[in-house]
Amino acid sequence: MGIIRYLLAITVVIAHMPFGEELSFLPSKVAVRSFFIISGYYTAMIIKKYPTAKSFLVSRFLRLYPAYLLFFLIGFITLPNGGFHFIKKICDLPFLAFMLTLIANFTMFFNDVILFLAGVTTPRIDNLIILPPIWSVSLELHFFTLAPLLLRFRTVTLFVLMALSIVLCATLRSAFSFQGPLWDNRFFPFEISYFLLGCISYRLFGLLKMGYYVKSGHIFLFAIIVVILNFRAIPLEDDLKQLVFSLLLAVSMPAIFFVTRDLKIDNHIGMLSYPIYLSHIIVIQLVGAFSKSQSVNLFVVILLTSGLSCFVVEFIDKPANRFRAKLANVSVGAK
């Protein structure tokens, strides 16, 4: 699964470059939702390894927070919305907005909520998030918080909850014109369906150990990579393409995991995806300050984010993972 996660992360990097959304392998919202599906799958797979819900939640937080703290501090120092600008603006906020902004920046929680309050406060609190892409991690944290309860339910109940999320999304978008980026992929009641799809994928296919299905893992892996790299060329309507890709990913994941789980290089590549996601905005702005050539910048940004992520994996994530492993009966690995 590592190469898939890496390609999805690079897709987001390209999408956030100037004029990059049209050049990325697939739309950034599809990449982010694919991460949600993968996250749901891994969560369903590992949660039983933890003796308590608390140990699971602590492990999830430790998986995400050390690298986030590093890049938050770097962003605070280097980005235009950090430093003195951040301190001055946050001190002008009403008390509740002040507290929410602090919590969002220092804990990663509620970044998605802040996006919905963008026009309510003066100054706009969405401009005071040091690492703006962290909203998707906030959605993951919401899911992790609910996962110990949700994954007690039978699979048919997860199907029902997923269907309710889809119906709610379709109803509100059509009847009340809930459109735009906020409602499109940043509203947790809509997005939980993707996490649940990953959980259902594990429930239905993850226990298969033999047969043609798991032996076809390399074929599934190749198919997913081909679709990612050629997504925009597929002659289907965008929403239909996203649906087909999401279902293909859900059906493929158990077989792909089965054939890649013992590949150390694949695991290492997959671990790069999270620090790439955290660091890319910082790197894009720093590189853009020295060069105006978009083609050169893209190459340099991908190279620097990947190299920086290797450092973070080796010296931050791996030590944190060793501590996290003590919370479970087995090593928790990259996820």
N, C-alpha and C positions, 0 to 999 in steps of 0.2 A: 504493500500500500504506500510505501515511502515515496516512490517516484510520482505517484498520482498526487499526493499531498504537495510535493515540491512544485509540480506543474501548476497546480491550483494557486499556490502562493505567488509564483512568478506571474501568473495571469493577473492577479490583483496589483502587483507591482507595475506591470505594463499599463494597466487601466488607469492608474493614478499619475502616470506621466502626462505631460501636456499632449493633448490630442491622442492619448493612449487608449481610450476606451474603444475606439474603432479599430485599433491595431491588436488588441489583446486576443488571445486564443478564443476565449468565449466571454460573454458579458460578466462583469465582476460580480453581479448579484447571483449568477449561476454558480460561480466559483465559491462564493461564501456559503450558499445553500448546500453545495456539495460537501463543504467542511462540516456543516450541521449534520448531514446524513452520516458522514464518517464518525463524527463525535458521538452520535446516538448509538452507532454500532459498537464502538469501543466501550462506551459506558455500560451497555447491556452485557458486554463480555467480561468486564473486570469487576463490576460492582459486588459480586458475590464473594470476591476474594477478600473483602474488607469485613472485619468482624462487626462493625457498627456503622451507622450512617455518618456519625461524626468523623470516624477515621477516613471514610471515603471522601467527605467534603474537605477535610484538611489536606488530604493527598491531592485532590484536584486543585485546590488553591495554591499549594506549594509547587504544583506543576506549572502554573501560570504566572505566579507573582514574582519570583526572583528575576526572571528576564525582563518582565514588565517594569520592575523598579529601576533596573539599570537604564533602560531606554527612556523611561520617564525623566530620570535625572539628566540624561544627555539632551533630551528634547527641551527640558526646562532651561538648560543653559544655551542651547543653540538655536531654537526655533523662535520665530518672531512673536508668537503668542505666549512665550515663556518669560522668565526673568522678571525684571522690574515691571514690564507691561502686565504680566499676570498678577503680581502682587497689588499693583495700583488698581486694576480693574476689579479684582475680587473683593477688595476692601470697599468698593462702592456699591456692592450688592446688598439687597435686603438680607436679613439674617438667614431665613430659610434657604434662599438661593445660594448664599455664601456657604452654608453647611452642605448642601447638596453638591455643589461644585467641588468642595474639598473631598467629600466622600467619593465622588466619581473619579477624581484624579488619583487619589491615594489608595483606593481599594479596587478599582475597576468596576464596581457595581454602579448601576443606574446611569451609565453613559447613554444608553438608549432612551431613558426617560428625559434626559437633558435635551435631546434632539427635539422632543415634542414640546418643550418649554422654550424653544429658541426665541420666539417673538413675544414672550410674556414678560421678560425682565429687561431692564436697561442698566448696564450694557447686556448684550445677548450672551447668555451663559454658554451657548454651544461654541462660541469663539474662545472659550476659556478652558477647553479640553486640550491638554498638551499633546496627546496622541489621538487624533480624531478617529482612526479606524478601530479603536478599542470598543466601539459600540457593539460589534459582533461578539466580542469576548464577553461583554455584559449579558448578551442573550444566552451564551453558553453557561454562564454562571447561574442564570435563572433556571436553566434546564438541570444543571447539576444539583441545585438546591431541591428541585422537585423529584429528581430521579429515584432516590431511595423509596419514595412513596409510589411513583408511577410504575416502577418495575416490580412492584408486588402484584400488580394486576395481571390477569390472564391476557394472552395475546389478543383475543377477540376484543377485550376492553380497549387495548391500545389501538386496534383498528377503529373502534368507535370514536375514540378521542381524536385520532387523526382525521377521520371523516368530519367530525364536528368543527375542527379547526379549518378545514378546507371549505366547508359550507359557510362558516362565519366570514371567512375572507371573501368568498365569491359574493355573498349577500351584501356585505357592507361596501364592497367596491362597486357593485352595480347599482344598489339602491340609494346609497348616500354619497357616491362619488369619492370614496376613500382611495385616492390615487396619489401618485408621486412616490419618491424614494422612501419617505417615512413609512407609508403604509405598504409599500411594495415589498420591502424586505427587512424592516427594522421594528416591526410591531410583533412582540413575542407571541401573543395568541394566534397570529397567522403563521409564524415561523416554527412553532412547536411541531407542526405536522412533519417537517423535515427531520427533526430529531427522532420523532416516533417512527418514521419510516426506517431509519437506521436501526432502531431497537428491534423492530419487526423483522428486518433482514436477518439480524443475528438469531432471533427466536426461530425463524422458519428454516434457515439454511445453515446457521453457524454450528450446529451439532453434527452435521454430516461429515463423516470421516473417510468414506470410501465411495467408489463409483465414478462414473464418467464426469459428474458435476465437478468435484474437487480436482480431478485430473485435468480439467479444462481451464484451470486457473490462469495459465500463461496465455491462453487464447482470450479469455476475458480481459486480462491486463492489457494485451495488445489492442483489443477493441476499444477499451476506455481511452487509452493514449491517443489512438487514431481519431476518435470522436472529439477529444479535447482540442487537438491540434487543427482539426478541420471543422469545428463546430459551426462557424459562420458560413461555411460553404454548403451546409446541408440544406436542401431545398424544402424546408418546412417553416411554418409560421413560428415566431419566436417562443410563444408560450407553449406550443406543442413540442418544440424541440427541447425546451427545458424539462417538460414532463417526461418525455421519452428518455432523456439523459438521466434524470433522477431515478427513474425506475430501473434503467440499465445498471446504474451504479449500485443500487440496492440489491439487485439480483446477483451482481458480480462479486461484491465485497467478500463474502465468506470464502469463495473459491480462490480469489486473489490472495486473501490473508493466508490461506492454507499453504499456498506455494511460495509465499515470500516471508513468512513469519520467522524463519531461521536464517535469513540473509542479512548479515550484519551491515553490509553496505546499503541495502534498501532501508533498513531501520535508521541508519545514520542520516541518509538523505531525507527521510520523512521528518526527523527531528529538526531539520533546518527550517521547516515551513513556518513554525510559530515565530522564531526570532526574525525571519525575513518579513513576516507580516508586521511585527512590531517596529522594525527599524526602517522600513522602506521610505516612509514619509520624511524622516530625518535625512536619509541619504539623498533622496531626490532633491530636496531643497539645497543641501550643501553642494552637490554636484552641479545643480543648475546655476549656482552663484559663480561658478568658474568657467562654465561652458554653455554656449547657446546651440550647439549642434545636437539635435534630438537623437539622431542615430548613434552618435558617440555616447551621449548621456545614457541612453538605454543600456548599452553594453556595459558601461562603467557602473551604473546603478545595480544591475544584476550581479556583476562581479563583486562589487563591494558588499552588497547585502548578503550574498552567499558566503563570502569570506568572513565577514563579521559574525554571521550566524554560526559558522564552524567554531569560532572562538567561544561564543556563548554556550553552545552545546557542550564543549569540552570542559569549560571551567566554571559554568554556572548550572546548566541543566543536569549534567551527569552527577555532580555531587548532591544536588537536590534530589535526584532520583534515588540515590542510595539511601537517603534518609526516608524518602517516601516508601521505599520497599519494606522498611521496618513496620509500616502501618498495615501491611498485608502479609499474607502467608507466603506469597511468592513475589518475585521481582515484578515491578509494574512496567518496566521497559520504557519505551518512548512515549507511551500514551498514559 
